[in-house]
Amino acid sequence: MKRILRHSIIPSVVPTVFLVIAAMPGQVMGCRNRGLLAVLVALIGGLAGLGTVIMGTIRKRRGDPNAGWWMTSTLILVIPAVVIIIIAL
């Protein structure tokens, strides 16, 4: 349960916050502020995803059988960054 909490539930906070910001009406905080906040959350998620990739790679080289959990965290954390990239195209 500790691994699921650490590598799945806690990283899923970033996409949840991104979704809440994206679904918020523009009148609440303004379109520009809402967009900047969404980009900030996506950037934080992307940087955290980069950190989990590094940790997973280090653990994989050391032969840790649980290194795959770090990749799970990476996939969850980069969801907002991928959405921002898709929207920009």
LOLONU-506032 format. One line per field, with one value per residue (C-alpha): residue in three letters; residue number from 1; x, z, y. Coordinates in Angstrom, 2 decimals. Each point is the difference from the previous one (the first is absolute). Layout:
LOLONU-506032
residu = [ALA; ...] $
num = [NUM; ...] $
px = [X; ...] $
pz = [Z; ...] $
py = [Y; ...] $
***
This chain:
LOLONU-506032
residu = [MET; LYS; ARG; ILE; LEU; ARG; HIS; SER; ILE; ILE; PRO; SER; VAL; VAL; PRO; THR; VAL; PHE; LEU; VAL; ILE; ALA; ALA; MET; PRO; GLY; GLN; VAL; MET; GLY; CYS; ARG; ASN; ARG; GLY; LEU; LEU; ALA; VAL; LEU; VAL; ALA; LEU; ILE; GLY; GLY; LEU; ALA; GLY; LEU; GLY; THR; VAL; ILE; MET; GLY; THR; ILE; ARG; LYS; ARG; ARG; GLY; ASP; PRO; ASN; ALA; GLY; TRP; TRP; MET; THR; SER; THR; LEU; ILE; LEU; VAL; ILE; PRO; ALA; VAL; VAL; ILE; ILE; ILE; ILE; ALA; LEU] $
num = [1; 2; 3; 4; 5; 6; 7; 8; 9; 10; 11; 12; 13; 14; 15; 16; 17; 18; 19; 20; 21; 22; 23; 24; 25; 26; 27; 28; 29; 30; 31; 32; 33; 34; 35; 36; 37; 38; 39; 40; 41; 42; 43; 44; 45; 46; 47; 48; 49; 50; 51; 52; 53; 54; 55; 56; 57; 58; 59; 60; 61; 62; 63; 64; 65; 66; 67; 68; 69; 70; 71; 72; 73; 74; 75; 76; 77; 78; 79; 80; 81; 82; 83; 84; 85; 86; 87; 88; 89] $
px = [0.00; 2.88; 1.29; -3.42; -0.43; 3.47; 0.14; -3.62; -2.25; 2.31; 1.17; -3.63; -0.48; 1.75; -2.41; -2.94; 1.02; 0.55; -3.49; -1.58; 1.76; -0.93; -3.65; -0.34; -2.15; 1.90; -1.92; 1.48; 3.58; 0.19; 1.03; 3.62; 0.64; -1.70; 2.12; 3.22; -0.83; -0.74; 3.32; 1.77; -1.58; 0.95; 3.58; 0.23; -1.38; 2.46; 2.97; -1.14; -0.41; 3.56; 1.15; -1.87; 1.54; 3.44; -0.83; -1.46; 3.06; 2.36; -2.02; -0.19; 3.79; 0.43; -2.26; -2.92; -3.04; -2.33; 1.40; -3.15; -1.96; 2.04; -1.05; -3.62; 0.49; 1.53; -2.97; -2.41; 2.00; 0.46; -3.72; -0.49; 3.11; -1.20; -3.43; 1.55; 2.15; -3.00; -2.09; 2.82; 0.20] $
pz = [0.00; 0.71; -3.59; -1.48; 2.18; -0.74; -3.73; -1.15; 2.34; 1.00; -3.60; -1.16; 1.91; -2.82; -2.80; 2.36; 0.77; -3.72; -0.79; 2.69; -1.35; -3.61; 0.88; 2.05; -1.58; -1.39; 2.22; 3.17; -0.50; -3.56; -3.12; -0.02; 3.64; -0.37; -3.06; 1.67; 3.05; -2.20; -1.81; 3.36; 1.26; -3.26; 0.33; 3.60; -1.03; -2.89; 2.21; 2.65; -2.76; -1.09; 3.57; 0.20; -3.30; 1.44; 3.22; -1.93; -2.24; 2.97; 1.77; -3.17; -0.41; 3.59; -0.69; 2.16; -0.94; 1.02; -2.51; -2.09; 2.64; -0.80; -3.64; 1.12; 1.87; -3.11; -2.18; 2.49; 0.53; -3.68; -0.88; 0.34; -2.07; -2.76; 0.02; -0.30; -2.93; -1.76; 0.48; -1.33; -3.22] $
py = [0.00; 2.38; -0.30; 0.61; 3.07; 1.34; -0.69; 0.21; 1.91; 2.87; 0.72; -0.02; 3.27; 1.91; -1.08; 0.50; 3.59; 0.59; -1.33; 2.17; 3.10; -0.84; -0.64; 3.19; 2.71; 2.98; 2.42; -1.47; 1.13; 1.26; -1.84; 1.16; -0.84; -3.37; -0.79; 1.06; -2.08; -3.03; 0.43; 0.30; -3.23; -1.74; 1.25; -1.19; -3.39; -0.23; 0.83; -2.46; -2.59; 0.67; -0.59; -3.30; -1.13; 0.67; -1.85; -2.92; -0.22; 0.05; -2.70; -2.11; 0.12; -1.13; -2.97; 1.10; -2.12; 2.84; 2.51; -0.32; 1.88; 3.11; -0.27; -0.24; 3.27; 1.53; -0.93; 1.52; 3.20; 0.88; -0.13; 3.81; 0.74; -2.32; 1.64; 3.48; -1.18; -1.57; 3.14; 2.19; -2.01] $
***
